């Protein structure tokens, strides 16, 4: 569904607090990734989780705002019926204690990478379409600086026990990159541009090696291992 901007979050052993803890399972799917995603149903991006429960450790969403503006309880039959009617798929809500991820718990991208891809593709600059957990504004204004982070550690903050993520590999992109986050319109030039500029890679994946709180404005350091 729609990504949620956060001013701060807890970075734990299972990624960012509350991230991807729910999924809509395709009832008739038997594969090892049986989830309804925006690659199958682009309008899923127009659904927005909201009303986070401050009484739960991860402050999980309790309702979802649909494209029409209607609000439904996240566990309700009304939400499932709305998604089924629009998508044509039978679904059921599943909760996953440790989250549902494609390749890694954490994905990061430099703001300069998102800016250049969007500019070259002729679409408004918008980091949301890259679906990264963490956007980093670096001193280097060049795009795809993240490629050089693989095998190194990103540290969030200046203390010795600041949270940290070890960068494992580059993020190979798919159709999701080409979906406008506000309209769900398919704009194939974005993925084509990423392919032309950097062999379809944009951003990197990482694994958490030190937990803690992170927030917008934190100084970020690259540690060579």
LINHUQUI-V245018 format. One record per backbone hydrogen bond with DSSP energy under -0.5 kcal/mol. CO is the residue of the C=O (numbers start at 1). NH is the residue of the N-H. E is the energy in kcal/mol with one decimal. If there is no record, write none. Layout:
co=[CO/CO]
nh=[NH/NH]
e=[E/E]
//
This chain:
co=[7/9/9/10/10/11/12/15/16/18/20/21/23/23/24/25/25/26/33/34/35/37/37/41/42/43/44/47/48/50/50/51/52/53/56/60/62/63/64/64/65/66/70/72/73/76/77/78/79/80/81/82/83/84/90/92/94/96/106/107/107/108/109/110/110/111/112/113/114/115/116/117/118/118/119/126/127/127/128/134/136/136/139/142/144/145/146/146/147/149/152/153/153/154/155/155/156/159/163/164/164/165/165/166/167/169/170/171/174/175/176/178/178/180/185/185/186/187/188/189/190/191/192/193/194/194/195/198/200/203/204/205/205/206/207/210/212/214/215/219/221/221/222/223]
nh=[216/11/214/12/17/212/15/12/19/21/100/96/25/94/36/27/92/29/35/26/37/40/41/44/45/46/47/2/65/62/63/62/54/56/59/53/74/50/66/72/48/69/66/64/76/80/81/82/83/84/85/86/87/88/27/25/23/99/206/133/134/204/136/113/114/115/116/117/118/119/120/121/122/123/122/129/130/132/131/109/111/138/141/145/147/148/149/150/150/152/167/155/223/165/157/221/163/162/156/209/210/154/167/207/151/205/172/202/177/178/179/180/187/184/180/187/188/190/192/193/194/195/196/197/198/200/199/201/173/171/108/168/169/106/166/164/11/9/218/157/155/223/224/153]
e=[-2.9/-0.5/-2.8/-0.8/-2.2/-2.1/-1.6/-2.6/-2.2/-1.0/-1.4/-3.0/-0.8/-2.9/-3.2/-0.7/-1.5/-1.8/-0.8/-3.1/-0.6/-1.2/-2.1/-2.4/-2.0/-2.0/-1.6/-3.0/-2.9/-1.4/-1.9/-1.1/-0.8/-1.3/-1.3/-2.8/-2.7/-3.0/-0.6/-2.2/-2.4/-2.2/-3.0/-2.5/-1.9/-1.5/-2.9/-2.1/-2.3/-2.7/-2.5/-1.9/-2.7/-2.4/-2.1/-2.9/-2.2/-1.3/-2.4/-1.4/-2.0/-2.5/-2.6/-0.8/-1.7/-2.3/-2.1/-2.3/-2.1/-2.4/-2.9/-2.0/-0.9/-2.3/-0.7/-1.0/-1.6/-0.5/-1.8/-1.9/-2.5/-0.8/-0.6/-0.6/-1.2/-1.6/-2.2/-0.6/-0.7/-2.4/-2.9/-0.5/-3.4/-2.5/-0.8/-2.6/-0.5/-1.5/-2.7/-2.2/-1.6/-3.0/-0.5/-2.5/-2.7/-3.0/-0.8/-2.2/-1.6/-2.1/-1.6/-0.6/-3.5/-2.9/-2.5/-0.6/-0.5/-2.1/-2.1/-2.2/-2.0/-2.3/-2.2/-2.8/-2.5/-1.4/-1.3/-2.0/-3.1/-2.4/-2.6/-2.1/-1.0/-1.5/-2.8/-2.1/-3.5/-2.6/-1.9/-2.3/-3.0/-0.6/-0.6/-2.5]
//
